[in-house]
Amino acid sequence: MKKPKIKGLVYSTDTGRTCPNCGHSIKQCCCPNKLSRQQGDGVVRVSRQTKGRKGSGVSLITGVPLGEAELKKLAKQLKKNCGSGGTVKNGVIEIQGDHRVILVKTLINLGYKAKQAGG
């Protein structure tokens, strides 16, 4: 079985990782699939997860139909309401601690259709 050949530049010490589609660096990628976020069923789900965090729980907010910059602004507002830290990773907002009730109320007040997911 032959190994598939990789076309183009894969890594450069000058720019770092490059996008296989457009050839730009990952931060400057201009591919259309990155720019548009897929819309789900219109429900924002708030769940709790401890997997891979050494027992520390985080609240996960998924299904928000916003771009990356708007997600960061929303995450900042939610972190302020909960009084804790957090981040945005791959379109999912992570808030440190179990703040599901506060997050659902805040998202409903902001006009999103939100509900708790999981146990």
C-alpha positions in Angstrom: 0.0 0.0 0.0 1.4 3.4 -1.0 1.5 6.3 1.4 -0.5 9.3 0.1 1.7 12.2 -0.8 1.0 15.5 0.9 0.9 18.4 -1.5 2.1 21.8 -0.5 3.8 23.1 2.6 2.7 21.3 5.9 4.8 23.2 8.5 7.1 26.2 8.3 9.1 27.8 11.1 8.2 31.1 9.6 4.4 30.8 9.7 3.7 27.6 11.8 1.0 25.3 10.7 -0.7 26.0 7.4 -4.2 25.3 6.1 -4.2 22.4 3.6 -7.0 24.1 1.5 -5.9 27.7 1.1 -2.2 27.5 2.1 -2.3 30.4 4.5 -1.3 30.0 8.2 -4.0 28.6 10.5 -4.7 32.0 12.1 -5.1 33.7 8.7 -7.1 30.9 7.0 -9.7 32.3 4.6 -11.6 29.0 3.8 -15.4 29.4 3.6 -16.1 26.5 5.9 -14.2 28.1 8.8 -15.9 31.5 8.4 -19.5 30.2 8.6 -20.5 28.3 11.7 -23.0 25.5 11.2 -26.4 26.1 12.7 -27.9 23.4 14.9 -31.5 23.0 15.9 -31.8 26.4 17.5 -31.4 25.2 21.1 -28.5 26.3 23.2 -27.6 23.5 25.5 -25.9 23.9 28.9 -24.2 20.8 30.4 -21.6 19.9 33.0 -18.5 17.9 32.3 -15.6 16.6 34.4 -13.9 14.3 31.8 -10.2 15.0 31.4 -10.1 17.7 34.0 -9.0 15.7 37.1 -12.4 15.9 38.7 -12.9 19.6 38.3 -16.3 20.4 36.7 -17.0 22.9 34.0 -20.2 24.1 32.4 -20.3 23.7 28.6 -22.5 25.9 26.4 -23.0 24.4 22.9 -25.2 25.3 20.0 -24.8 29.1 20.1 -25.2 30.4 16.5 -22.5 33.0 16.6 -19.1 33.6 15.0 -15.9 33.4 16.9 -15.6 37.0 18.0 -19.3 37.2 19.1 -18.8 33.9 21.1 -15.9 35.5 23.0 -18.0 38.5 23.9 -20.8 36.3 25.1 -18.4 34.2 27.1 -17.0 37.3 28.7 -20.4 38.4 29.8 -21.3 34.9 31.1 -18.1 34.6 33.0 -18.8 38.0 34.6 -22.3 36.9 35.6 -21.0 33.6 37.2 -17.9 35.2 38.8 -15.6 32.6 37.4 -13.1 31.9 34.6 -13.6 30.2 31.3 -12.7 30.0 27.7 -14.0 29.4 24.1 -12.8 26.2 22.4 -14.0 25.0 19.0 -17.3 26.9 19.2 -18.0 25.7 22.8 -18.0 28.0 25.7 -16.5 26.5 28.9 -17.2 28.2 32.2 -15.3 26.9 35.3 -17.6 25.4 37.9 -21.2 24.2 38.0 -23.2 27.3 37.0 -25.9 25.6 34.8 -28.9 27.3 36.4 -27.4 30.8 36.3 -26.2 30.3 32.7 -29.6 29.0 31.5 -31.4 32.0 33.1 -28.9 34.5 31.6 -29.1 33.0 28.1 -32.9 33.1 28.2 -32.8 36.7 29.3 -30.5 37.4 26.3 -33.1 35.9 23.9 -31.7 32.4 23.3 -33.7 29.3 23.6 -31.7 27.5 26.2 -32.1 24.4 28.3 -30.0 22.1 30.6 -28.6 19.0 29.0 -27.5 15.9 30.7 -28.1 14.8 34.3 
